[in-house]
């Protein structure tokens, strides 16, 4: 069983590399952004709350986000084969909660794959995605807010996981398949 966090700024390629990981290793994929966007599309109460944060580039409050993830794991026993966590954790509190959520399922986090991409490239990728994604947060103003939120609230996780010896830096620029080759090396060695 392999539990993997795919970590990085918005636009760093987490979704793209997750798709390749799913194909290669058959792990269960949880993108918290996708979970929230599904709720928005359904027009649920949760979706309305989520949209009010997402459209402003802000993070959903930790307690709510942790409850949502707990619920997804419980409703999907197939996640017991190992999970690719994409977009979670985004704060230290979420990282601590993830350890607890996995421990209560007799499991643990194996590795954090940190996709490292220069800021200019992130903005260019997100603007490009915005042409077709239909996402309310892929516009220049919200992109900058999301990158600020990433820097202030999410980057401390890198050090947190380095201290635990779980962080592996992946050079996230260049061809998708070259980046995946680096990821594969790490995952195969787990
Ligand atoms: P993503 O698809 O991962 O880029 O997430 C899109 C948006 O969903 C983020 O900008 C946040 O508003 C929200 N979101 C996704 N995952 C989380 C999380 N783990 N904690 C808080 N907010 C989140």
Boltz pocket constraint, residues with backbone or C-beta under 6 A from the ligand:
constraints:
  - pocket:
      binder: B
      contacts: [[A, 10], [A, 32], [A, 33], [A, 34], [A, 36], [A, 50], [A, 53], [A, 54], [A, 57], [A, 58], [A, 59], [A, 60], [A, 61], [A, 65], [A, 86], [A, 87], [A, 88], [A, 89], [A, 90], [A, 94], [A, 137], [A, 146]]
      max_distance: 6.0
